[in-house]
Structures are given as structure tokens and as C-alpha cells.
Amino acid sequence: MTPSLTPSLRTMLADRLPAGRFSFDPVDVVAHAYDGSYRTAAPAAVVWPRSAAEVAAVLRGAAELGVAVFPRGAGTGLAGGSVPDGGIALVLTGLSGTPAIDAENAQAEADAGVTTAALQAAAAAQGFLFPPDPSSAAMSTLGGNVATGAGGPRSFKYGTMKDYVLGLEAVAADGAILATGGRTTKNATGYDLSRLLTGSEGTLAVLTRVRVRLVPLPPEQRTLAGVFPDLRRAGQALVALARQRGPAAIELMDQLSLRIVESVHHLGLPVSAAAVLIVEIDGWPEEVDPAAARAEALLREHGGEVLHPEGRGSALWRARKAISAAIARVKPTKVSEDVCVPRTAVPEMLTRIAAIAARHDLILPVFGHAGDGNLHPNIVCDRRDADEMARVELAVGELFEAALALGGTLSGEHGVGTMKAPYLAAAAGEGAEAAMRAIKAAWDPKGILNPGKVFGPRGRFHG
Ligand SMILES: Cc1cc2nc3c(=O)[nH]c(=O)nc-3n(C[C@H](O)[C@H](O)[C@H](O)COP(=O)(O)OP(=O)(O)OC[C@H]3O[C@@H](n4cnc5c(N)ncnc54)[C@H](O)[C@@H]3O)c2cc1C
């Protein structure tokens, strides 16, 4: 946005919003120049709408002025998706009414700014599980989770946010408020716009309200862990486990992840292990017992020592949830990747990641939702060190190349944002990328919604 537009933007916002809903204060501007990635770029203004009508008013004004709008939930995204670049940082956390649970229909409806943990708690109070469980659930918003197609450990059994959205209220780039989907669990009436907007990363519309389906709370949950002296064997164990009936989550932490969390939280983790697999099993007690016995036998067959942690409150689960934040204490910059491969390729992907880390002399802990083939290699580095960042860039290209060569993709749940935009065509294919660009042009002809995200200049792989 050119600075000459600032007075018109100020007038536009003052005309359309009550006082206190927007700011040009440098403190607010700087506070919204970040997300959970290491990208930073400041907006011209920060806007905190409280309703879909206010979002619509802002979008109409922005469209008239040709000013970019960057939708933002809690800013926990790891792909640079909500990092603005001039224009308006549109913060949706003020849309935060109490979630409504429709127990008879096993559904819930909530404003887009509600945290996912708040929805989960409201659902649990009425005997339901809302399965998508990103580790950021206490902070991240439902709108952000839908916009990124977020997942978590339970995605292995239950799927990601993409599998739960029944309907959305959204504001299009021209300010029109539209509803997608509805209150039925089946819907074959026209194009599936809810599914299109889910994972659209703020580039097609601003989400203001979300309707999701719920599942009954499983009556019993059991956690097992396998402690492995060999990373590849842990990968082979998860492939065998994932074929079984019973597991709801199969999570992996490599040795470096264990050591980093232990150094921060002192939980008594098995830090000499090459890797730990956490297996959560849920269902009726009569299903859980045999499934747990089968899982235990498989872990042992693959050389694992079996532990029986006490559910999500145990040190191992707490460690798994705390990894991202703990890693950030090692060095100032964290490049969080989110590659996803067919699960049979996980052992080979783990071997290739280790080789990439060694080749470029980088600190590279790996953890993730291994049952889904979704690994989070995190490169811990310092963006002020130009030599190290050059090696990071090479390593990221090689990680992407390895994932694609093994039949995988660049992101399982964090989205493309700015970080992976240069590689979209390489991952999705030229034809699919062109179709995505055509959808973007149809929904947002002026290109004002989250420009620079998902689509970017073509990058190249290094190798
Ligand atoms: C410690 C930590 C752990 C994490 N663990 C997980 C995990 O287990 N699984 C996982 O999937 N992710 C995880 N993440 C990543 C992140 O929390 C998710 O991507 C989350 O969905 C982002 O939600 P948010 O509200 O913070 O959105 P933001 O980061 O603010 O935005 C993310 C994207 O969504 C768009 N957006 C946000 N709100 C809206 C809206 N209302 N309408 C339209 N577009 C919108 C933004 O433009 C941006 O493109 C983790 C992040 C951290 C920091």
C-alpha cells in the first residue's frame, strides 16, 4: 500500500467502524507484524471487528480503495499466512460469542474468533468430542483452524478440520455476506463451498461463523508408548500399528526433540532413546483392551520398550504438546516444516531428514503425527546468521524434494502461507495450480484478500 493512501484508509475506517475498533498506532502495528513463522512485515492499520456486518463494511471500503486485507486469528500460524504487508491486519478474535451446542444433532456453531479449546470444552460438557486437536488449541481460533485445515494427533483416526465443517458464514472480497453448507450432515446441493473455503488461508473470503459436527466422547482412552533404540525401526513400528484397529493417534518424537523438551521442562523423558512413539487408543472398554494388547505386542516386535503413560496428563503427552514452544528456546529462529508422506514412506523420510541435517550441519529435531505420515522437521537457527540461513534454505528445498519424491506433499496441516508459496506448482502440479489461481481470480478479482499467500513467485528445489 502506498503511504499516500493512509489518510483515505483512516477516513474509510472512521466512517465505517465505532471508535476503538482500529488503530494506526506503531505499537499495534508492530504487534501484528508476526505469526508463528519467522516472517515479519507490518500492516498500515490494525482492525478488530466485532461482527460479520463490521467485517463486510471494512471489506467494502477496502475494495473501493484497493487496499489489501490480511485476515488474522490468533497469529499462531506457522506458514506466514497471517503476516500482513501494508494494508489492514483484520483481527477476528473479537468475534467470540459462547459456542452453541446442538446436542440432538451432534453439531456445534461458534464465532470464528472462539478458540478451539473453548469449543472442545463446550462440546465435552455435553458428552461430545470435537476431534481436531492442534497443539495450539488453547490459543488458536476456530476460524484460523478452518482457514488452515488444521489437524492434530487425533487426525489419524478422526481426520482434520476439513472433515468436520458443515457450514460457514463468510464475507466475500466485495463485502457480500454468504452462507455455505447448512445444518445437514449430508449435502450434495451444488458445489461444496464449505470445503473450498476450508484451507483457503484467508485468500478467498473472511470466515465469521463456523458450524461443525461432533462425535460422541469415546468412553475409554488408553495411552501406550514405545521407546526405540533405532529411529528407522520406530518408523517401521508405526507402519505396522497404523494398519491395526484401535489407535486414535500415533505420534513420534525423535531424540533431539526429547532432549530439547527435557532440557526445558525436566519431565524425566527417555532421552537416550532414538525415538518414542506415543499411541493413543480409544473406544469401548471391550475394544480398547485387545487393541492395547495388540499395539503393545507390535511395539515389542519392532524392538521397542513399552511404557504405559497415564493419558494426556502424562509427562510424554505433555512433552509432545510442549515441543514447539521448547524448541523456540534453543535459538531465536524456528523454521517449522510440515511435510506429509504416505505412511509407508515414513521410515525412509526419517532417514533422509537425518541425512539433510547432517549434510547442512543444522539442528533439526523431528516430531509429528507419524500415523498420518505428517512429520514436523523443525530447523532451529538464527536468522541473523547469513551463512546458517543459506544452509537452511538449501535444507528446506531438499526436505520438500524428498517428500515429493516419496509421493508426499509439502503441508499436511499448516498450509502454504508465504513460506511454501514458491513451491505450490511443484507440489500440486501446473494444472492444479492454474485451476487454483482461476478460483482465486473469480472470488477475489481485485486481489485484495491476503495477497502474497498460497501463490507466489516460482521457487526452485536445491539438491
Ligand atoms: C505451539 C504451536 C503448536 C501448533 N500445533 C499445531 C497442530 O498441532 N496442528 C496444526 O494444524 N497447527 C498447529 N499449529 C499452527 C497453528 O496454530 C494453526 O495453523 C492454526 O490453525 C492457526 O490459527 P490462528 O487462529 O492462530 O490463525 P492465524 O495464524 O492468525 O492465521 C492462519 C491463516 O488463517 C487465515 N485466517 C485466520 N482466521 C481467519 C478467518 N476468520 N477467516 C479467514 N481466514 C482466516 C489467515 O489469513 C492465515 O492465512 C501450531 C502452532 C503453534 C504456535
The ligand as a Tripos MOL2 file, in Angstrom:
@<TRIPOS>MOLECULE
LIG
   53    58     1     0     0
SMALL
NO_CHARGES

@<TRIPOS>ATOM
      1 C1          2.8180  -24.0790   19.6480 C.3       1 LIG1
      2 C2          2.0740  -24.3220   18.3620 C.ar      1 LIG1
      3 C3          1.5490  -25.5700   18.1110 C.ar      1 LIG1
      4 C4          0.8400  -25.8170   16.9260 C.ar      1 LIG1
      5 N1          0.3080  -27.0540   16.7200 N.ar      1 LIG1
      6 C5         -0.4240  -27.2800   15.6080 C.ar      1 LIG1
      7 C6         -1.0070  -28.5630   15.3830 C.ar      1 LIG1
      8 O1         -0.8730  -29.4980   16.1720 O.2       1 LIG1
      9 N2         -1.7530  -28.7210   14.2630 N.ar      1 LIG1
     10 C7         -1.9460  -27.7050   13.3570 C.ar      1 LIG1
     11 O2         -2.6520  -27.9010   12.3570 O.2       1 LIG1
     12 N3         -1.3690  -26.4950   13.5440 N.ar      1 LIG1
     13 C8         -0.6270  -26.2590   14.6330 C.ar      1 LIG1
     14 N4         -0.0450  -25.0240   14.8140 N.ar      1 LIG1
     15 C9         -0.2090  -23.9820   13.7840 C.3       1 LIG1
     16 C10        -1.3920  -23.0070   14.0200 C.3       1 LIG1
     17 O3         -1.7800  -22.9880   15.3870 O.3       1 LIG1
     18 C11        -2.5770  -23.3910   13.1360 C.3       1 LIG1
     19 O4         -2.2290  -23.1920   11.7790 O.3       1 LIG1
     20 C12        -3.8620  -22.6130   13.4440 C.3       1 LIG1
     21 O5         -4.9060  -23.1540   12.6660 O.3       1 LIG1
     22 C13        -3.7610  -21.1200   13.1900 C.3       1 LIG1
     23 O6         -4.8770  -20.4950   13.8300 O.3       1 LIG1
     24 P1         -4.8190  -18.9430   14.2050 P.3       1 LIG1
     25 O7         -6.1290  -18.5580   14.7760 O.co2     1 LIG1
     26 O8         -3.6370  -18.6370   15.0090 O.co2     1 LIG1
     27 O9         -4.6960  -18.3060   12.7400 O.3       1 LIG1
     28 P2         -3.6120  -17.2860   12.1540 P.3       1 LIG1
     29 O10        -2.2460  -17.7760   12.3830 O.co2     1 LIG1
     30 O11        -3.9360  -15.9200   12.6020 O.co2     1 LIG1
     31 O12        -3.9490  -17.4040   10.5940 O.3       1 LIG1
     32 C14        -3.6640  -18.5740    9.8860 C.3       1 LIG1
     33 C15        -4.2300  -18.4560    8.4620 C.3       1 LIG1
     34 O13        -5.6540  -18.4400    8.5200 O.3       1 LIG1
     35 C16        -6.1730  -17.2270    7.9780 C.3       1 LIG1
     36 N5         -7.2970  -16.8610    8.8460 N.ar      1 LIG1
     37 C17        -7.3020  -16.7910   10.2000 C.ar      1 LIG1
     38 N6         -8.5380  -16.5080   10.6440 N.ar      1 LIG1
     39 C18        -9.3240  -16.3880    9.5380 C.ar      1 LIG1
     40 C19       -10.7090  -16.1000    9.3330 C.ar      1 LIG1
     41 N7        -11.5400  -15.9100   10.3540 N.pl3     1 LIG1
     42 N8        -11.1620  -16.0480    8.0560 N.ar      1 LIG1
     43 C20       -10.3410  -16.2760    7.0030 C.ar      1 LIG1
     44 N9         -9.0300  -16.5490    7.1480 N.ar      1 LIG1
     45 C21        -8.5380  -16.6010    8.4000 C.ar      1 LIG1
     46 C22        -5.0180  -16.2500    7.9830 C.3       1 LIG1
     47 O14        -5.1540  -15.2970    6.9540 O.3       1 LIG1
     48 C23        -3.8370  -17.1770    7.7480 C.3       1 LIG1
     49 O15        -3.7180  -17.4680    6.3830 O.3       1 LIG1
     50 C24         0.6910  -24.7690   15.9740 C.ar      1 LIG1
     51 C25         1.2340  -23.5060   16.2230 C.ar      1 LIG1
     52 C26         1.9260  -23.2830   17.3990 C.ar      1 LIG1
     53 C27         2.4890  -21.9190   17.6350 C.3       1 LIG1
@<TRIPOS>BOND
     1     1     2 1
     2     2     3 ar
     3     2    52 ar
     4     3     4 ar
     5     4     5 ar
     6     4    50 ar
     7     5     6 ar
     8     6     7 ar
     9     6    13 1
    10     7     8 2
    11     7     9 ar
    12     9    10 ar
    13    10    11 2
    14    10    12 ar
    15    12    13 ar
    16    13    14 ar
    17    14    15 1
    18    14    50 ar
    19    15    16 1
    20    16    17 1
    21    16    18 1
    22    18    19 1
    23    18    20 1
    24    20    21 1
    25    20    22 1
    26    22    23 1
    27    23    24 1
    28    24    25 2
    29    24    26 1
    30    24    27 1
    31    27    28 1
    32    28    29 2
    33    28    30 1
    34    28    31 1
    35    31    32 1
    36    32    33 1
    37    33    34 1
    38    33    48 1
    39    34    35 1
    40    35    36 1
    41    35    46 1
    42    36    37 ar
    43    36    45 ar
    44    37    38 ar
    45    38    39 ar
    46    39    40 ar
    47    39    45 ar
    48    40    41 1
    49    40    42 ar
    50    42    43 ar
    51    43    44 ar
    52    44    45 ar
    53    46    47 1
    54    46    48 1
    55    48    49 1
    56    50    51 ar
    57    51    52 ar
    58    52    53 1
@<TRIPOS>SUBSTRUCTURE
     1 LIG1         1 GROUP 0 **** ****
